[in-house]
Amino acid sequence: MNFALPSVDWSLIQAFLAVAETGSLSAAARQLGASQPTLGRQIKAIEAQLDAELFHRHAKGFELTETGLALVPAARQMREAVNQIALTAAGQAGRLEGTVRITSSDAISVFHLPEILAHIREVEPQIALELVPSDTSTNLLYREADIAVRMYRPTQLDLVTQHIGDLKLAMFAAKSYVARRGIPADATEFLTHDLVGYDANPAMLEAMTHFGLPVTRDSFKTRCDANLANWALVRAGCGIGFGQAQVGRADPSLQEISLDYPLPLLPVWLTAHEAMRQSPRIRRVWDLLADGLRKVIAADAR
């Protein structure tokens, strides 16, 4: 007797993977640019097609069942295959030559983009790349850059945006600082430590206050708005600071500081002017950038 395996639509696999990686319908909907009810229907549909429960539903979100957990590696492989099909097709279309100018934050430009841009140069040698590291908002409408990697969603008209995913943030201190001051056991002790923060930029102060840590500007004994310099101050032992989780965990000079407080995520958006997005070379670089950044975010999720 022959048994037919269920055929599952890619959109349902995509929905399953987004909920599995984000842990909630709302976060998955934002990632895919879909509505929360649509994602909910898609999850029910794939569970019905597979005749299996893939998630435990909780008040705080969705947790993978044993079956769902087993499906994640294959679903990720399927996503990679779909991306590769799209990238291969794009690479065969039109003449792909010229220059593409990319802007991103200093941290993303240093820690993540070099490897991605090296791959783009390898597969598209006729495309020249210009990288503009900057923590200010380069104006895409006036061609100061062709593509921007943003840590927020731009709202200007005539811009095309795509949410690639979210990077985790964590607290770190140099091992030399920990040897000198120890590790805070709780939030109360944490506030007695030396903290490294921003100067004029209120983002860190506002985030910590929002999550219930009663800090003021004076709580940060070392302050700098330049992200790479701020990170260098943490690595040098000035105190406890904040940075991308995977970057800090890969640094042998740092120790992660864990407290029972949630930290905000760092969203990653690709942005380009709507008209420029139609250029074959810019579209090709966009797709390769998105593919590379998704791999960064996937590594961050593990």
HUGIQUI-V551091 format. One record per residue. N is the residue number from 1. RES is the residue in three letters. PHI is phi in whole degrees, 0 to 359 (NA if undefined). BURIAL is b if it has 24 or more other C-alpha atoms within 12 Angstrom, else e. Layout:
N_RES_PHI_BURIAL, N_RES_PHI_BURIAL
This chain:
1_MET_NA_e, 2_ASN_264_e, 3_PHE_249_e, 4_ALA_275_e, 5_LEU_286_e, 6_PRO_294_e, 7_SER_264_e, 8_VAL_246_e, 9_ASP_294_e, 10_TRP_301_e, 11_SER_298_b, 12_LEU_286_b, 13_ILE_298_b, 14_GLN_299_b, 15_ALA_295_b, 16_PHE_304_b, 17_LEU_293_b, 18_ALA_297_b, 19_VAL_290_b, 20_ALA_298_b, 21_GLU_275_b, 22_THR_259_b, 23_GLY_86_b, 24_SER_204_b, 25_LEU_292_b, 26_SER_295_b, 27_ALA_293_b, 28_ALA_295_b, 29_ALA_297_b, 30_ARG_296_b, 31_GLN_296_b, 32_LEU_266_b, 33_GLY_70_e, 34_ALA_242_e, 35_SER_271_e, 36_GLN_296_e, 37_PRO_299_e, 38_THR_298_e, 39_LEU_298_b, 40_GLY_298_b, 41_ARG_294_e, 42_GLN_294_b, 43_ILE_295_b, 44_LYS_297_b, 45_ALA_293_b, 46_ILE_289_b, 47_GLU_294_b, 48_ALA_291_e, 49_GLN_294_e, 50_LEU_271_e, 51_ASP_54_e, 52_ALA_209_e, 53_GLU_274_b, 54_LEU_260_b, 55_PHE_224_b, 56_HIS_268_e, 57_ARG_271_e, 58_HIS_233_e, 59_ALA_299_e, 60_LYS_270_e, 61_GLY_147_e, 62_PHE_248_b, 63_GLU_239_b, 64_LEU_297_b, 65_THR_282_e, 66_GLU_299_e, 67_THR_295_e, 68_GLY_300_b, 69_LEU_298_b, 70_ALA_291_e, 71_LEU_276_b, 72_VAL_302_b, 73_PRO_303_e, 74_ALA_294_e, 75_ALA_295_b, 76_ARG_294_b, 77_GLN_297_e, 78_MET_295_e, 79_ARG_298_b, 80_GLU_299_e, 81_ALA_294_e, 82_VAL_297_e, 83_ASN_299_b, 84_GLN_293_e, 85_ILE_299_e, 86_ALA_295_e, 87_LEU_292_b, 88_THR_295_e, 89_ALA_297_e, 90_ALA_296_b, 91_GLY_293_b, 92_GLN_268_e, 93_ALA_262_e, 94_GLY_73_e, 95_ARG_274_e, 96_LEU_254_b, 97_GLU_211_e, 98_GLY_123_e, 99_THR_242_b, 100_VAL_236_b, 101_ARG_257_b, 102_ILE_242_b, 103_THR_239_b, 104_SER_203_b, 105_SER_298_b, 106_ASP_303_b, 107_ALA_293_b, 108_ILE_297_b, 109_SER_297_b, 110_VAL_273_e, 111_PHE_272_b, 112_HIS_235_b, 113_LEU_288_b, 114_PRO_306_b, 115_GLU_295_e, 116_ILE_294_b, 117_LEU_292_b, 118_ALA_297_e, 119_HIS_294_e, 120_ILE_299_b, 121_ARG_296_b, 122_GLU_291_e, 123_VAL_272_e, 124_GLU_229_b, 125_PRO_293_e, 126_GLN_274_e, 127_ILE_259_b, 128_ALA_272_e, 129_LEU_241_b, 130_GLU_239_b, 131_LEU_250_b, 132_VAL_243_b, 133_PRO_289_b, 134_SER_197_b, 135_ASP_267_e, 136_THR_262_e, 137_SER_274_b, 138_THR_293_b, 139_ASN_276_b, 140_LEU_288_b, 141_LEU_291_b, 142_TYR_250_e, 143_ARG_60_e, 144_GLU_289_e, 145_ALA_202_b, 146_ASP_272_b, 147_ILE_227_b, 148_ALA_241_b, 149_VAL_258_b, 150_ARG_250_b, 151_MET_260_b, 152_TYR_203_b, 153_ARG_270_b, 154_PRO_295_b, 155_THR_243_e, 156_GLN_294_e, 157_LEU_290_e, 158_ASP_69_e, 159_LEU_248_b, 160_VAL_262_b, 161_THR_233_b, 162_GLN_216_b, 163_HIS_279_b, 164_ILE_277_b, 165_GLY_155_b, 166_ASP_230_b, 167_LEU_261_b, 168_LYS_279_b, 169_LEU_252_b, 170_ALA_208_b, 171_MET_260_b, 172_PHE_220_b, 173_ALA_217_b, 174_ALA_295_b, 175_LYS_299_b, 176_SER_293_e, 177_TYR_292_b, 178_VAL_298_b, 179_ALA_296_e, 180_ARG_274_e, 181_ARG_245_e, 182_GLY_82_e, 183_ILE_251_b, 184_PRO_296_b, 185_ALA_276_e, 186_ASP_205_e, 187_ALA_296_e, 188_THR_297_e, 189_GLU_290_e, 190_PHE_303_b, 191_LEU_289_b, 192_THR_270_e, 193_HIS_274_b, 194_ASP_285_b, 195_LEU_246_b, 196_VAL_253_b, 197_GLY_218_b, 198_TYR_272_b, 199_ASP_267_e, 200_ALA_272_e, 201_ASN_288_e, 202_PRO_274_e, 203_ALA_302_e, 204_MET_293_b, 205_LEU_298_b, 206_GLU_294_e, 207_ALA_295_b, 208_MET_293_b, 209_THR_295_e, 210_HIS_300_e, 211_PHE_269_e, 212_GLY_93_e, 213_LEU_263_b, 214_PRO_283_e, 215_VAL_251_b, 216_THR_235_e, 217_ARG_302_b, 218_ASP_288_e, 219_SER_293_b, 220_PHE_269_b, 221_LYS_281_b, 222_THR_230_b, 223_ARG_228_b, 224_CYS_199_b, 225_ASP_276_e, 226_ALA_282_e, 227_ASN_300_b, 228_LEU_292_b, 229_ALA_293_e, 230_ASN_301_b, 231_TRP_296_b, 232_ALA_295_b, 233_LEU_295_b, 234_VAL_296_b, 235_ARG_296_b, 236_ALA_280_e, 237_GLY_103_b, 238_CYS_287_b, 239_GLY_154_b, 240_ILE_273_b, 241_GLY_223_b, 242_PHE_237_b, 243_GLY_194_b, 244_GLN_297_b, 245_ALA_301_b, 246_GLN_289_b, 247_VAL_290_b, 248_GLY_293_b, 249_ARG_291_b, 250_ALA_273_e, 251_ASP_263_e, 252_PRO_293_e, 253_SER_275_e, 254_LEU_248_b, 255_GLN_234_b, 256_GLU_285_b, 257_ILE_251_b, 258_SER_252_e, 259_LEU_235_e, 260_ASP_277_e, 261_TYR_227_e, 262_PRO_287_e, 263_LEU_253_b, 264_PRO_294_b, 265_LEU_269_b, 266_LEU_255_b, 267_PRO_288_b, 268_VAL_240_b, 269_TRP_239_b, 270_LEU_262_b, 271_THR_218_b, 272_ALA_207_b, 273_HIS_293_b, 274_GLU_305_e, 275_ALA_291_e, 276_MET_291_b, 277_ARG_298_b, 278_GLN_280_e, 279_SER_293_b, 280_PRO_304_b, 281_ARG_289_b, 282_ILE_289_b, 283_ARG_297_b, 284_ARG_295_b, 285_VAL_294_b, 286_TRP_305_b, 287_ASP_296_b, 288_LEU_290_b, 289_LEU_298_b, 290_ALA_300_b, 291_ASP_297_b, 292_GLY_294_b, 293_LEU_291_b, 294_ARG_297_b, 295_LYS_293_b, 296_VAL_299_b, 297_ILE_290_b, 298_ALA_297_b, 299_ALA_295_e, 300_ASP_293_b, 301_ALA_282_e, 302_ARG_281_e
